[in-house]
Each structure stands twice: as structure tokens, then as C-alpha cells.
């Protein structure tokens, strides 16, 4: 299948709203596929006669596939263009998702989830590469911020939506919901996403897959914003992983109250991302990142201090809200700064960025549980540690 341009989606190196919506949705599908079915875990375990650790394996295999898939798909898109790999991986997501929803046992489900992660990585990594192909500088920072704001809200809201749906459709229905989203994304890719990497600009034999990661990491200026992006995402993953314990057990919120807090935090993150996208035309993206990190460090260190002093628990919610909202000024701008150094190999650069993001998220998430189910101190320390490291690295932006 030959790549087919879509002139209506892109004009003179400009990312239009239809294209941005599709790319943002592609970025959101992977975290939705990760979190939407979490409320169905008990029912899934009973249906498949699987222990909790076995059910958890279906999440682990998906995340492993997502991380590895980015390292594979990104360099391939540098060699063969953006559109064709994106169409193929999105179609594969639909097929793998259907196998997941129909899986008769745990091994089939875990294997299909791994394949779904591999395929789902295409939307994440190629979406960033498409933006890097089209725009740079402040325009890229604005586009990345708007795209990642949607991607950042998705893992926050997905468990809430899953909780509302699981009683109506069951765990298989949640997986079919993911399939339906992938079908919609495939339609969006076919109708809207153009080929943004001309044949003469492709790496071909000049950039074999085995050299892609080394080439990207060797670019001066790339590592610092990549690290800031991954560490800020680590703060978000620590928050998500710890939220059931902090909000339900420490703050004493009901299930409804827990969902409301997720919504409030998601709304703040969305608003901050939109505000950052407006300011980037007048303020250097690196300055926005550093300013947002100062706010995040103050919030996370304050959270740790409040937890250590056994302050009123409502103050924890305020500190968490500020820390989450600050990511609206960090994630998109840090992505743009990193990708700006690797525009000629944007697929590979996006792959390394995404791999670092999910590996760090996977490492951070288990740490928040070390303090038990009734302590907010350890999650606060993990969030503070990641944000302090990010602020230190940001001096090199």
C-alpha cells in the first residue's frame, strides 16, 4: 500500500485541528487500554480461574509491549515513512484487541495484550514524529502540549470510566470498548493523517535499526529534555498508582469522591496544558518547563512535609492537585525541546523518548506501595524525588 497524502490535514508545515485531534487520540488510546479495564480485574480473575498475580500479568505484558514496540516502530518509520507503519500498527491494534476480548484463558489474554502493546506503540511514537516533521520551535511546543494534555488526562479518567462501565458490560465489554476506540482511530488515520516524511528524507540504509538509539542519544541537547519528560511522567505515574490508597484510605473518600478528585485533577491538567499552549508564543518553552518544575517541586516537597507532620489530610489533596497541574507546562514543552534536536530522525527520537517514559513509569509505580496502604509519606517522597531530579536536569535545557 502506497502512502497517500491528505492535503486537507496539513497546510504549509502547519498542524491543523483535525490532524491534532487524531494524533492526540492515538496518544490516548494506549493509556486507556492500560487503565480502562482495571476495575474488571476481580471479575476477570474469577472468569479465567486466574490468581490476582496472573491477572496483573496482562497489564505487565501490555506495558512491556508498549515500551519495546516504540523502539521498533520509531526507527522503522524513519526508513519507510510515517503513514504506512501507522496504518499497519493501528490495524494490528484492532486485531489484537479483538483476540483479547475473546480470549478463552489467561495465557492467550496475556499474549494478546503483549501484541496489543507492540501495535499500540505505533500511535504514540509516530504521532510525535509527525508533529516533528511538520513544525518546530514554539509551534512544535504548542502542538506537543495540546496533544500530550489529552494523553495525560486519559490515564487519569480511564479507571473512573471503567468503574462506571464494568457493571453494565463486564470485563470483556471493557476490552471491546478498547477495540471500538482502535477502530475509530484507524478510520481517523486513514482519513486525516498524511505522509509527512518524503522519500528523499528517509534514513534507508543510512540509519540501520541497530544504530538508531545510539544515534539519537548521541545528539547534543537531546538527553536533558528527554530526562525531564520521563521524570515528570514518573510523577504522574506515582500519583496514579498511589491514588487509591491516598484518596480512599488516607483521606477517607468514597468511591464517588475518589472519582470526583480524579476529575478535578484532570480538569486542572487540561487547563494548564491549554494555558501553556497559549503562552508558548511569547515565552521560551525551556523557561515554561523550569517555571512549572519549580511549582511541582514546591508541591511535592510540600506534600512530603505535610505527610511527615501528619497534617490535615485535605491538605494532601491540594498539594497533589498542584503537582499534577504543573505537568501541563512540562510534558509537551519538554517533548518539543527533545524532538527539536532529532528532527531528521524523528521516529527514532520519539521511540527513545517513549521508551524512557514507560520504563521509568513502570519502575516508579511499585515504589509508592512500600509504605503500606494507609501512608501518604512514601508516595509523596517518590513524587518529590522525581520532580527534584527533573528540576536539576532542567538547568541543562
N, C-alpha and C positions, 0 to 999 in steps of 0.2 A: 504493500500500500504506500503510495507516494504521499508525502506531506502536502497538505492543502492549506494554503494561506487563507486567513479570514480578515480581509482588509477592514471590515466594519469594526473589528475589535481593537485595532491598533492603527493609530494615525501619527506618522512622523515621529516615531520614538516616544509615543505617549501611551500610558496605561489608562485605558478608559474604564468606566464603571462596570460594564458587562464583563470585561476580562478580569477586573479586580475581584468582582463577586465570585466568579468561578474559581479563581486561584485561592481566594480566602476559604471557600467551601472545601476545596481539595485539602487545604491545610487543616481544616477542622474535622474531616472525616476520620483520620487516624486516631486522634484523641477521643472522638465519640465512640469509635469501635473499641477503644480501650476501656472506657468508663461506663458506657450505657448499660452494659449487661451485668455490672457488678451487683445490683440488687437481686438478680436472679440466681446468684451463686448457690444459696441453700437448696432451691428447687432443682437446679441443675445437678447438684451432687446426689440428691435423692433419686432423680430420674435415671442417672447413669451409674448408680451404685458406686460413686467415687468419693473418697475422703476429701476433706477441705484442702489438703495439700495438693491433691490431684486436680481439683477444680482450679486452684491458684495457678497450676502449671499452664492452663490455657491462656492466662494473662501473660505469663513469663515468655511463652513461646512467641506470642504476638509481638512483644516488645523486642525480643531478640531479632525476629524477622524484620521489624521496622528499622532497627539500627543497622543490621547487615545490608538490608535492601538499599539503603541510601548510599552506602559505599559502592554498591554495584551499579545502581541506576544512574547516579550522577555522572560518573565518567563515561558511561555508555551514551548519555545524552550529549556529551561533548563531541563524540565521534559520529553519531548518527542523527543528530538533530533533536529538537525538543518534542515535537508533536507526535511522531510515531511511537517512541517509547512511552509517552504519556497515555496515548490511546490504548496501547497494549497492556500497560500495568493497571489502568483503570478497569479495563475489561476483565483482567485476571482477578481483580478485587471482587467483582461481581460473582465470578465463578467460584472463587474460594469461599466467599461469604455464604453462598448457597449450600456448599458442602458442609460448612459449619452448622448452619441451621438444620440440616438433615442428618447430622452425624449420629450414628447408632450407638457409639460408645466413646469413651474418653480418649483413647489413642487417636482415633480418626479426628475428633474435635481438636485435639492439641496440634496434630499435624496440619490440619486445615487452617488453624489460626496462625501457624508459622508462615504458611504460604500467603495468607491474607496480609500479614505484616510485611513480607517481602514486596508484595504487589502494592500495598498502600503507601510504601515509602516513595513510590514514583510521584504521587501528587505533591508530597511535601518538598522533595528535593528539586523536581523540575519546575514547580511553581516559583520557587525562589530564583532559579536560573532564568526563567522567562522574564521576570522583572529586571534582573541584572542585564539581560540582553537589550532591553528597551530603554532604560533610563539609568541615570547615575546621579551622584551627589544628593542634593536636597530632594529632588523629585523621587529618587530611589528611597530615601529615608521615609518620605511621606507614604509611599506605596507599601513599603515593608511594614510600617507601623499599622496602617489600616488593615493589611492582610493578617498580621500576627495578632492584632487585637481580637479578631474573630477566632483565630486558632487558640488564643489564650482563654477566651471565655468558654469554649466548648468543653474542656475537661472539668471546668467548674460546675457547669449546668447539667452535663450528661448524667451524673448519678441521680440528680433530682428528677430529671425526666424519666430515667429508667425506673425509679421508685414509683412514679405515678402510673407507668405503663405495665409493670410486671404483673400486677394483679389482674389486669384485663387480658393480656396477650401471652403471659408466661415467658420463660426464658428463651424458648425458640422464637417466639414472636419478637423479642428484643433483637435477636440476631437477624431475623427477616427485615426488621426496621433498618438495620445497618445495610443490608443488601439493597433495599429500596433507595437509600441515600446514595449508594455507589452507582446505581443505575442512573439516578438524576445527575450525578457528576459526570458519568460517561456521556450523557446527552449534552451537558454543558461543554465538555471538552470538544466534542465533535462539531458543535455549532459555533463556538466562540473562540477557542484558543488557536492562534495562528502558529505557523512555524516561524520562530524568531531567530534561529541560527542558520544563516545562509551556508550553503555547501562549502564555499571558499573559506569560511571562518571555522570550520570544524577541524578538530585535532587530528583525526585519522591516525596514521602511523606515527605522527609526531608526538603523541601522548598515549603510549600504551597504558592499559588499565593498571598494571603493576607499579607504574610511576606516578599515578595521579595524586595519591595522597602526599607523597614526598614533594611533588611539585608545588602543591598548594601550601603546605606547611613551611616551605622554604621562602615564600613570598614575604618580604618585609612589610610589617604593618598589619598582617592578617591575624596573627595569633592573639593579640591583645583583645580586639573586639570579639573574636570567637570565644575566648575565655569568659569575657564579661557576659556574653549572651548565654553561655551554658550555665554559669553560676547563678544568673538571675532566674533562669528556668529552674534551677535547683531549689531556689527559694520557693517558687510556685509549687513544685512537686512536694516539698516538705510540708507546705501548708495543706495541700490536698490530702496527703497521706495521714496527717495528724488531725485533720478537721473532725472526724467522727468522735475521737477521744476528747479533744479540747472543747468542742461545742456541746456534745451530749453529756460527757462525764464530768467535765470540769465546770462548764458554765451552766449545766443542768437544763439545756434546751430540749424541747420535744422534737419529734421528727419534723413537724411543721416548722418550728422555729429554726431548726438546722437548715431546712430548705430556704427559708427566708434569708438567713445570713449568707448562704451561697449566692442568692440573687442580688443582695445588696453589694457584696464584694464584686460580683461580675459586672454590675452596673457601674461601679466606680472604675473598674479596669477599662471598660469600654469608653467611658467619658474621658479618662486620662489619655487613652490612645488617640481619640479624636482631637483632643486639645493639643497633644504633641504634634499631630499631623498638621495642624494649623500653624503652630509656632515654628516649625522647621524651615519655613520660607524666610524667617527673619533671624533665627538663632542657629548657630552651628550645631549639627547633630551630636558631636562629641560633648559640647557643653550641656546639652539636654541630658545626655546619658549620665554625666558626672553629677549634675544637679539632682536628678532623680535617684541616683545611688546614695547621695548624702541623705536624702529624705528616707530612703529604705533602710539605711544603716541606723539612723536615729530611731526608726520604728521598731526594727528587730532587736536592737540592743535594749531599747526601752521595754519591749515585750519580755526579754530575758530578765531584766531588772525587776519588773513587776511580778513575774512568776517567782523569782527567788525571794522576794519580800512578801509573798502571799497577799498581794494587793487584791482589792475587789475584782472579781472575775470579769465584770463588764469592761474593765479597762483593757483586758486582753483582746477583746473583740475590736476595740478601737485601734490598738497597735497593729493587729493583723490586717485590718482594712487598709490602713495607710501603707503597709508593706506591699500588699497585693496591688494597690492602685499605682504605686511607684513603678511597677513593671510596665505600665502603659507608656512610659517615657524611655524605657531601657531596651526592651526586646527588639522592636522594629528598627530603632536607630542603630543599635549595635550590629544587627544583621546587615544593614546597609553599609556601615563602615567596613565590615569584614568583606562583603561581596564586592565592594568597590576596588579592592586590591587584586581580585581574581576574575575580572570580567571576561577575559579571554578564555578562561576555563571555568566558567560559572557553574557548570554541572558538578565538577569535582569539588569546587569550593563550597557549594551548597551541601554536598554529600558529607564533607568533613564537619561542617557546621552542625548538621542534623545528627550525625553520629555522636559528636561530643555532647550535644544537648540530651539525647536519650540515655546515653551511658551514665552521665552524671545524675540524671533524674532517677535512674534505676539504683544507683549507689546511695543516693541521699534518702530515698523513701523508707528503707528498712531502719535507718538510724533513729527516726523520730519515735519508734516504739520502744526504744531501750529503757525509757524511764517508766514504763508501765502505762496502764490505761487511765490513770487518774492524775497524771502530772503534765503540766504545760511547760515545764522548765526545759526538758530535753528538746522538744520541737522548737522552742524559742532559741535555744543555743545553736541548733543546726541552721535555722534560718539566719541568725545573726552571723554565724561563721561564714556562710556562703556569701552574704551581702558585703561583709567586711573585706573578704578576699576580692570580690568584684570591684569594690571601690579602690583597693590598692592597685589592681591591674589597670584600672581606668586611667591612671596617670600616664600610661603609655599610648593612649588613643591619639 
